Structure formats: C-alpha cells, structure tokens
C-alpha cells in the first residue's frame, strides 16, 4: 500500500513517539524493582538532597509492569496515572497511524484531534507534578 506523501511525516512522528514509549516500557521491564539498580539517578535529589515530585517513577513503573500496582503507588503516588498516559498514548499512536492512512486528504483533522486529545491527556496525567512545582515556587 502506498502512502500519501502528506501522511509520511505524521506517520514518522507516530513511529518515533511509539518507539520512545516502548523504550520507557522496556526500561521498566528490564530493570528489576527488587534489585534497585536504575542507571539514571534523580539529579534534583543528588543536588539538593530532597526528593522531587517524579522521584520513584522508574521504580514504580517497574512494579506496574509486573502487576504490583499497590507497591508502585507507595514509590510515587502519581505513577499509575502517568503509566496509563503512556499506555494509552501507545495505543493511540497505532490507531492514529491507521486513521492517517485512511484520511485521504483529511489529515489535518486527524492531526488536530491527536494534538487536542494528547494535550488534554498530558495535562491530566502531569498536572500533579506541575501543581507541586508551582507550589514550590511560591
């Protein structure tokens, strides 16, 4: 099946975003929460000695992919909402790529819908982190 040249950049973006999400999920599967040997430390905690709002997300994601959701929430209370955001985004990337292929000249509608839905999802998933940041600034 030949793709419309207008859809190629959009499809490429979907593939890249899906790849990043798969890397995040793979990272979570690869590193065991029981061994606690994550290679990326929290820079904020290293510099200030204080945990940041996202501290524990890597550990929590590793627990969530193993079905240990209650434990994950003790590592970071917002971890499940962020994990669900990434999981839904992965599904959306596949669905929107199919929609783009079928759009036949209506790619703008697909792209605008994608941006609006993804933006709303991101605000919903990451609002607690933004709120904590705003509170710490004032």
matplotlib code that plots the C-alpha trace (Angstrom):
import matplotlib.pyplot as plt

x = [0.0, 1.4, 1.0, 0.1, 3.3, 1.4, 1.0, 4.6, 5.8, 2.8, 3.4, 7.1, 6.2, 3.8, 6.5, 9.1, 6.7, 5.6, 9.3, 10.0, 7.1, 8.3, 11.8, 10.2, 8.2, 11.3, 13.4, 10.7, 10.7, 14.5, 15.3, 14.1, 12.4, 13.8, 17.4, 17.0, 19.9, 18.5, 21.2, 19.5, 19.7, 17.5, 19.7, 17.5, 17.8, 21.6, 22.0, 19.6, 19.1, 15.4, 13.2, 11.4, 7.8, 8.9, 11.2, 10.3, 8.7, 11.2, 10.8, 7.1, 6.9, 8.9, 6.4, 3.4, 4.6, 4.9, 1.4, 2.4, 0.4, -0.1, 3.6, 4.1, 1.8, 4.0, 7.0, 5.2, 1.5, 1.1, 2.8, -0.3, -1.8, 1.5, 1.8, -1.8, -1.0, 1.9, 0.0, -2.9, -0.6, 1.0, -2.5, -3.4, -0.2, -1.3, -4.9, -4.0, -1.5, -4.3, -6.6, -3.9, -3.6, -7.4, -7.8, -7.4, -6.8, -8.3, -5.0, -5.4, -8.5, -6.5, -3.5, -5.6, -7.6, -4.4, -2.9, -6.0, -6.6, -2.9, -2.6, -5.6, -4.3, -0.8, -2.3, -4.4, -1.5, 1.1, -1.0, 0.0, 3.7, 3.0, 1.0, 3.8, 6.3, 4.1, 3.6, 7.3, 8.0, 5.8]
y = [0.0, 3.4, 6.2, 9.7, 11.9, 14.2, 11.5, 10.4, 13.0, 12.3, 8.5, 9.0, 11.1, 8.4, 5.7, 7.8, 8.5, 4.9, 3.9, 6.2, 4.8, 1.3, 2.2, 3.5, 0.3, -1.8, 0.1, -0.7, -4.4, -4.7, -3.2, -5.2, -3.2, -5.7, -5.0, -1.2, -0.7, 2.0, 3.7, 7.1, 8.8, 11.8, 14.8, 17.0, 14.7, 14.3, 18.1, 19.2, 16.1, 16.5, 14.2, 15.8, 15.1, 12.5, 10.6, 6.9, 6.8, 4.4, 2.1, 2.4, 1.7, -1.4, -2.5, -1.6, -3.7, -6.6, -6.1, -4.8, -1.6, -1.1, -1.2, 1.2, 3.8, 3.8, 4.7, 7.5, 8.2, 9.6, 6.7, 4.9, 7.9, 8.6, 4.9, 4.9, 8.0, 6.3, 3.1, 5.0, 7.0, 3.8, 2.6, 6.0, 6.0, 2.8, 3.9, 7.4, 5.9, 3.8, 6.9, 8.9, 6.2, 6.3, 10.1, 10.7, 14.4, 15.0, 14.6, 17.9, 16.7, 13.7, 15.8, 18.4, 15.7, 14.0, 17.2, 18.2, 14.7, 14.2, 17.6, 17.1, 13.7, 15.1, 17.9, 15.4, 13.0, 15.5, 18.2, 16.9, 17.4, 20.9, 21.8, 20.6, 22.7, 25.8, 25.4, 25.0, 28.3, 30.4]
z = [0.0, -1.0, 1.5, 0.6, 0.8, 3.1, 5.7, 5.8, 8.4, 10.6, 10.4, 11.1, 14.2, 15.4, 14.9, 16.8, 19.7, 19.9, 19.9, 22.8, 24.7, 24.0, 25.3, 28.5, 28.9, 28.0, 30.6, 33.2, 32.3, 32.1, 35.5, 38.5, 41.2, 43.7, 42.8, 42.6, 40.2, 38.0, 35.9, 35.8, 39.2, 40.2, 39.6, 41.7, 44.7, 44.2, 44.1, 46.9, 49.0, 48.6, 46.5, 43.5, 42.6, 40.0, 42.3, 42.3, 38.9, 37.4, 40.4, 40.3, 36.5, 37.0, 39.6, 37.5, 34.5, 36.9, 38.2, 41.6, 41.5, 45.2, 45.8, 42.9, 44.5, 47.6, 45.5, 43.7, 44.3, 40.7, 38.9, 37.8, 36.1, 34.3, 33.3, 32.0, 30.0, 28.2, 27.7, 26.1, 24.0, 22.7, 21.6, 20.2, 18.1, 16.4, 15.9, 14.7, 12.2, 10.7, 10.7, 8.9, 6.2, 5.7, 5.9, 2.2, 2.3, 5.7, 7.7, 9.3, 11.2, 12.5, 13.5, 15.3, 17.1, 18.1, 19.4, 21.4, 22.9, 23.6, 25.2, 27.4, 28.4, 29.2, 31.4, 33.2, 33.8, 34.7, 36.5, 39.9, 39.0, 37.7, 40.7, 43.0, 41.0, 41.2, 44.9, 45.5, 43.5, 45.7]

ax = plt.figure().add_subplot(projection="3d")
ax.plot(x, y, z, "-o")
ax.set_aspect("equal")
plt.show()
